[in-house]
Amino acid sequence: MFDPAQHQPPPPPRNWRGFIRRVVINTSIVGAAVAVWRFTGAILARNDPADNARALNLILPLGMTALLLGGFAWQEFRWYRPRRKLLHLMTEISAARMPIESLNEVGGGCTRIAQAVAAAFRQSRALHQKLAQQERDTAVKVQNRTDALERVIGGLRQQAIRDGLTGLLNRRALDDLLPRLIDHARARTEDLSLLMIDVDHFKQLNDQLGHAAGDEALKNIGQIIRSSLSRAADVGFRCGGDEFVVVLPGCGPAPARKLAEQLTNLVGQMARTLKSKPRPGLSVGVCSISELPSPIATALLREADRRLYEIKQAHHSQRKVA
């Protein structure tokens, strides 16, 4: 932690040269004043008293004026001008328009003050740089933790909307995504089709081969659905148990029925490898929003489910006839 007490400037060394110089200058001024006074007194002692009075009336005002002007000049060059320069440089350095080294130009009686101000500026700048570095380090740490947290949250979101067995999206994702896909299709004046899929004889498969075999069959069906969706916009869902849904944005009834037939054939081929009687298959109900009087998600799901039920009934009737 930064400790200001440890960064105080050392006390300036005693300037014996400056002290001796000041003593010499002051002694010289006093000596000069005494010499002038003695010289004036010697001249006046030789003259007539009346002339002496006139001379005093002239010399004294001139001497006082000279002393005042000399004092003002000394104050100006020794203190006032260096002080004004010091204040100007402090303002410019604070605004970062001039370097700290500019304070070396301050002379006169403000030299020591300028040195102390320069040391204070350097300490302040060092402290600001240290604080800025700490802020940058803190910002990097916070960003790293935020990124890690977002990755965790993103993973949790994916888990929340994904079916763990098949890798397809789940019913929660369907309920959230389908209305938006329908609105998007209607805004673009495009059709949208939905496949409602049910696995036939799945209960018999579980009873005969066990739940592990049933889970493996569902995984294979999920893989078939994913590999059959050739467009990036097509989405597959597992809605629970042996029920699946496929949403085809921008797709009309004919291509949707063709995909349903393809999925049925592929699952039928996969089922031939299973040792269960009867073998599982697919019943698929297909519906498009262009076929509905009210193209909303609930109506689309309800109509696709109704058509699925009709197909299942037809499959049941065919098995009875056979």
C-alpha positions as CSV (number, residue, x, y, z in Angstrom):
1,M,0.0,0.0,0.0
2,F,1.2,3.5,-0.8
3,D,2.4,5.3,2.3
4,P,2.8,9.1,1.9
5,A,5.0,9.3,4.9
6,Q,7.6,7.1,3.1
7,H,7.5,9.4,0.0
8,Q,8.2,12.8,1.7
9,P,11.1,14.7,0.1
10,P,14.3,14.8,2.2
11,P,14.9,18.1,4.0
12,P,17.0,20.4,1.8
13,P,20.7,20.7,2.8
14,R,21.8,24.0,4.4
15,N,23.0,26.3,1.7
16,W,26.0,27.9,3.2
17,R,27.0,29.6,-0.1
18,G,23.7,31.4,-0.3
19,F,23.9,32.4,3.3
20,I,27.4,33.9,2.9
21,R,26.4,35.6,-0.3
22,R,23.4,37.3,1.4
23,V,25.6,38.4,4.3
24,V,28.1,39.9,1.9
25,I,25.4,41.7,-0.1
26,N,23.7,43.1,3.0
27,T,27.1,44.2,4.5
28,S,28.1,45.8,1.2
29,I,24.8,47.7,1.1
30,V,25.2,48.9,4.7
31,G,28.8,49.8,4.0
32,A,27.9,51.7,0.9
33,A,25.2,53.6,2.7
34,V,27.6,54.5,5.5
35,A,30.3,55.5,3.1
36,V,27.9,57.8,1.1
37,W,26.7,59.3,4.4
38,R,30.2,60.0,5.6
39,F,31.2,61.4,2.2
40,T,28.2,63.6,2.1
41,G,28.9,64.8,5.7
42,A,32.5,65.6,4.8
43,I,31.5,67.7,1.8
44,L,28.9,69.5,3.8
45,A,31.4,70.3,6.6
46,R,33.5,72.4,4.1
47,N,30.6,74.5,2.7
48,D,28.5,77.3,3.9
49,P,25.6,76.4,6.2
50,A,23.1,77.9,3.8
51,D,24.6,75.8,1.0
52,N,24.5,72.8,3.2
53,A,20.8,73.2,3.8
54,R,20.2,73.5,0.1
55,A,22.3,70.4,-0.5
56,L,20.5,68.4,2.1
57,N,17.1,69.4,0.7
58,L,18.4,68.0,-2.7
59,I,20.4,64.9,-1.6
60,L,17.9,63.5,1.0
61,P,14.9,63.2,-1.4
62,L,17.2,61.8,-4.1
63,G,18.7,59.3,-1.7
64,M,15.3,58.2,-0.4
65,T,14.0,57.9,-4.0
66,A,17.0,55.8,-5.0
67,L,16.6,53.6,-2.0
68,L,12.9,53.1,-2.7
69,L,13.5,52.3,-6.3
70,G,16.3,50.0,-5.5
71,G,14.1,48.2,-2.9
72,F,11.2,47.9,-5.4
73,A,13.6,46.6,-8.1
74,W,15.1,44.1,-5.6
75,Q,11.7,42.9,-4.6
76,E,10.5,42.6,-8.2
77,F,13.5,40.5,-9.4
78,R,14.0,38.6,-6.2
79,W,10.4,37.7,-5.3
80,Y,7.5,39.0,-7.4
81,R,8.7,37.9,-10.8
82,P,9.8,34.4,-9.7
83,R,6.5,34.0,-7.8
84,R,4.4,34.9,-10.8
85,K,6.5,32.5,-12.9
86,L,6.1,29.8,-10.3
87,L,2.3,30.2,-10.2
88,H,2.1,30.2,-14.0
89,L,4.2,27.0,-14.3
90,M,2.2,25.3,-11.6
91,T,-1.0,25.9,-13.6
92,E,0.6,24.7,-16.9
93,I,2.1,21.6,-15.3
94,S,-1.2,20.7,-13.6
95,A,-2.9,20.9,-17.0
96,A,-0.1,18.7,-18.5
97,R,0.9,21.4,-20.9
98,M,4.5,21.7,-19.6
99,P,7.0,19.3,-18.0
100,I,7.9,19.3,-14.4
101,E,11.4,20.2,-15.3
102,S,10.2,23.7,-16.3
103,L,10.2,24.6,-12.6
104,N,14.0,24.7,-12.8
105,E,13.7,28.0,-14.6
106,V,12.3,29.6,-11.5
107,G,15.0,31.6,-9.8
108,G,15.3,34.4,-7.2
109,G,14.0,33.7,-3.8
110,C,11.5,31.1,-5.0
111,T,14.2,28.6,-6.1
112,R,13.8,26.4,-3.0
113,I,10.0,26.6,-3.2
114,A,10.1,25.6,-6.9
115,Q,12.2,22.6,-6.0
116,A,9.7,21.5,-3.3
117,V,6.8,22.0,-5.7
118,A,8.6,19.9,-8.4
119,A,9.1,17.1,-5.8
120,A,5.4,17.3,-4.9
121,F,4.4,17.1,-8.5
122,R,6.6,14.1,-9.1
123,Q,5.2,12.3,-6.0
124,S,1.6,13.1,-7.1
125,R,2.3,11.8,-10.7
126,A,3.9,8.6,-9.4
127,L,0.9,8.1,-7.1
128,H,-1.5,8.7,-9.9
129,Q,0.4,6.2,-12.2
130,K,0.3,3.6,-9.4
131,L,-3.4,4.1,-8.8
132,A,-4.1,4.0,-12.6
133,Q,-2.1,0.7,-12.8
134,Q,-4.1,-0.7,-9.9
135,E,-7.3,0.3,-11.6
136,R,-6.3,-1.3,-14.8
137,D,-5.3,-4.5,-13.0
138,T,-8.6,-4.5,-11.1
139,A,-10.5,-3.9,-14.4
140,V,-8.7,-6.9,-16.0
141,K,-9.5,-9.1,-13.0
142,V,-13.1,-8.0,-13.0
143,Q,-13.4,-8.6,-16.8
144,N,-11.8,-12.0,-16.5
145,R,-14.2,-13.0,-13.7
146,T,-17.1,-11.5,-15.7
147,D,-16.2,-13.5,-18.8
148,A,-15.8,-16.7,-16.7
149,L,-19.2,-16.1,-15.1
150,E,-20.8,-15.4,-18.5
151,R,-19.4,-18.6,-19.8
152,V,-20.8,-20.5,-16.9
153,I,-24.2,-18.8,-17.3
154,G,-24.1,-19.5,-21.0
155,G,-23.4,-23.1,-20.3
156,L,-26.2,-23.3,-17.8
157,R,-28.6,-21.6,-20.3
158,Q,-27.6,-24.2,-22.9
159,Q,-28.2,-27.0,-20.4
160,A,-31.6,-25.4,-19.5
161,I,-32.8,-25.4,-23.1
162,R,-31.1,-28.6,-24.3
163,D,-32.3,-32.2,-24.0
164,G,-29.4,-34.1,-22.4
165,L,-30.1,-37.4,-24.1
166,T,-30.6,-36.4,-27.7
167,G,-28.8,-33.0,-27.9
168,L,-32.0,-31.4,-29.4
169,L,-33.7,-28.3,-27.9
170,N,-36.3,-29.1,-25.2
171,R,-40.0,-28.1,-24.8
172,R,-39.1,-25.0,-22.9
173,A,-37.0,-23.8,-25.9
174,L,-39.9,-24.7,-28.2
175,D,-42.4,-22.6,-26.2
176,D,-40.1,-19.7,-26.3
177,L,-38.8,-19.9,-29.8
178,L,-41.9,-21.0,-31.9
179,P,-43.9,-17.7,-31.5
180,R,-40.9,-15.7,-32.5
181,L,-40.2,-17.8,-35.5
182,I,-43.9,-17.5,-36.6
183,D,-43.8,-13.7,-36.1
184,H,-40.6,-13.5,-38.1
185,A,-42.0,-15.6,-40.9
186,R,-45.2,-13.6,-41.1
187,A,-43.2,-10.3,-41.2
188,R,-41.3,-11.7,-44.2
189,T,-44.5,-13.1,-45.7
190,E,-42.9,-16.6,-45.7
191,D,-44.5,-19.9,-44.8
192,L,-43.5,-22.0,-41.8
193,S,-44.1,-25.7,-41.3
194,L,-44.0,-27.9,-38.2
195,L,-43.5,-31.6,-37.9
196,M,-45.1,-33.3,-34.8
197,I,-43.3,-36.7,-34.4
198,D,-44.2,-39.6,-32.2
199,V,-42.3,-42.9,-31.9
200,D,-44.6,-45.9,-32.5
201,H,-44.2,-49.0,-30.2
202,F,-41.7,-47.3,-28.0
203,K,-43.3,-48.8,-24.9
204,Q,-42.9,-52.3,-26.3
205,L,-39.2,-51.6,-27.1
206,N,-38.6,-50.5,-23.5
207,D,-40.5,-53.6,-22.1
208,Q,-38.7,-56.1,-24.3
209,L,-35.1,-54.7,-24.4
210,G,-35.0,-52.4,-21.4
211,H,-34.7,-48.7,-20.8
212,A,-31.1,-48.5,-21.9
213,A,-32.0,-49.8,-25.3
214,G,-34.9,-47.3,-25.4
215,D,-32.6,-44.4,-24.5
216,E,-30.2,-45.6,-27.2
217,A,-33.0,-45.6,-29.8
218,L,-34.1,-42.1,-28.8
219,K,-30.4,-40.9,-29.2
220,N,-30.3,-42.4,-32.6
221,I,-33.6,-40.8,-33.6
222,G,-32.3,-37.5,-32.4
223,Q,-29.1,-37.9,-34.5
224,I,-31.2,-38.8,-37.5
225,I,-33.3,-35.6,-37.0
226,R,-30.2,-33.4,-36.6
227,S,-28.5,-34.8,-39.7
228,S,-31.6,-34.4,-41.8
229,L,-32.0,-30.7,-41.1
230,S,-29.9,-29.3,-44.0
231,R,-30.7,-25.6,-43.5
232,A,-29.3,-23.5,-40.7
233,A,-32.8,-22.1,-39.8
234,D,-34.4,-25.6,-39.2
235,V,-34.7,-26.5,-35.6
236,G,-35.3,-29.9,-33.9
237,F,-36.8,-30.3,-30.4
238,R,-37.5,-33.2,-28.0
239,C,-40.6,-32.5,-26.1
240,G,-40.4,-35.3,-23.7
241,G,-40.6,-39.1,-23.8
242,D,-40.8,-40.3,-27.4
243,E,-42.2,-37.0,-28.8
244,F,-40.2,-34.8,-31.2
245,V,-41.0,-31.5,-33.0
246,V,-39.2,-30.1,-36.1
247,V,-39.8,-26.4,-37.1
248,L,-39.0,-25.4,-40.7
249,P,-39.0,-21.6,-41.2
250,G,-39.5,-20.5,-44.8
251,C,-40.8,-24.0,-45.7
252,G,-44.2,-24.9,-47.2
253,P,-46.3,-28.0,-46.8
254,A,-44.8,-30.0,-49.7
255,P,-41.1,-29.9,-48.6
256,A,-42.2,-30.5,-45.0
257,R,-44.1,-33.7,-46.0
258,K,-41.0,-34.8,-48.0
259,L,-38.8,-34.4,-44.9
260,A,-41.4,-36.3,-42.8
261,E,-41.3,-39.2,-45.3
262,Q,-37.4,-39.1,-45.2
263,L,-37.3,-39.2,-41.4
264,T,-39.8,-42.1,-41.4
265,N,-37.7,-44.1,-43.8
266,L,-34.5,-43.5,-42.0
267,V,-35.9,-44.4,-38.6
268,G,-37.4,-47.5,-40.2
269,Q,-34.0,-48.6,-41.4
270,M,-32.5,-48.0,-38.0
271,A,-35.3,-50.1,-36.4
272,R,-34.4,-53.1,-38.5
273,T,-31.4,-53.6,-36.3
274,L,-33.5,-53.8,-33.1
275,K,-34.7,-57.2,-31.8
276,S,-38.1,-56.1,-30.7
277,K,-41.6,-56.9,-32.0
278,P,-43.2,-54.9,-33.4
279,R,-40.3,-52.7,-34.5
280,P,-40.5,-49.0,-33.6
281,G,-41.4,-46.4,-36.3
282,L,-42.5,-42.8,-36.7
283,S,-45.8,-41.2,-37.0
284,V,-45.5,-37.6,-38.3
285,G,-48.2,-34.9,-38.3
286,V,-47.3,-32.0,-40.7
287,C,-48.9,-28.6,-40.6
288,S,-48.0,-25.1,-42.1
289,I,-49.1,-21.7,-41.0
290,S,-50.4,-21.1,-44.5
291,E,-53.0,-23.8,-43.8
292,L,-54.4,-22.1,-40.7
293,P,-57.0,-19.4,-40.4
294,S,-55.2,-18.1,-37.3
295,P,-51.4,-18.6,-37.7
296,I,-50.3,-18.7,-34.0
297,A,-48.1,-21.1,-32.1
298,T,-50.9,-22.8,-30.1
299,A,-53.0,-23.3,-33.2
300,L,-50.1,-24.7,-35.2
301,L,-49.2,-27.2,-32.5
302,R,-52.8,-28.3,-32.0
303,E,-53.4,-28.9,-35.7
304,A,-50.1,-30.8,-36.1
305,D,-51.0,-32.9,-33.1
306,R,-54.4,-33.7,-34.5
307,R,-52.9,-34.8,-37.8
308,L,-50.4,-36.9,-35.9
309,Y,-53.2,-38.6,-34.1
310,E,-55.0,-39.4,-37.5
311,I,-51.8,-40.9,-38.8
312,K,-51.3,-43.0,-35.7
313,Q,-54.9,-44.2,-36.1
314,A,-54.2,-45.1,-39.7
315,H,-51.1,-47.1,-38.7
316,H,-53.2,-48.9,-36.1
317,S,-55.9,-49.8,-38.6
318,Q,-53.3,-51.0,-41.1
319,R,-51.8,-53.3,-38.5
320,K,-55.2,-54.7,-37.8
321,V,-55.9,-55.4,-41.4
322,A,-52.5,-57.0,-41.8
